[in-house]
Amino acid sequence: MRIKTSTTGNTFEARLSDRLTFADHQAFREMIQQVTTTGAKEFVLELSELVSIDSAGLGMFVIAMESGSKNGWSLTLKAPRPSVKQLLLLAKFDKLVTLVD
């Protein structure tokens, strides 16, 4: 996984690319800590360049959602590719977080 981050106002945005797998767990947790440290109120994960995600990657999204709930920020999953979106819908992430095209 490659990550590019930016902060605008109260929004922390991270653009994920390549694949999100268990091997990315530590980097993902560090990014979540960064969101909280910046004082952001919204965390947007831009997924248009994410080619695939495994079950551990889905679990990382759950960790982000729980961390946001505890630390006062919301999670939005933005612009997933069709294959990633299909997996998110299958796992019912659209019921847990904001999912936008």
Sequence and secondary structure as in RCSB ss.txt:
>XXXX:A:sequence
MRIKTSTTGNTFEARLSDRLTFADHQAFREMIQQVTTTGAKEFVLELSELVSIDSAGLGMFVIAMESGSKNGWSL
TLKAPRPSVKQLLLLAKFDKLVTLVD
>XXXX:A:secstr
 EEEEEEETTEEEEEEEEEE GGGHHHHHHHHHHHHHHT SEEEEEEEEEEEE HHHHHHHHHHHHHHHHHT EE
EEE   HHHHHHHHHTTGGGTSEEE 
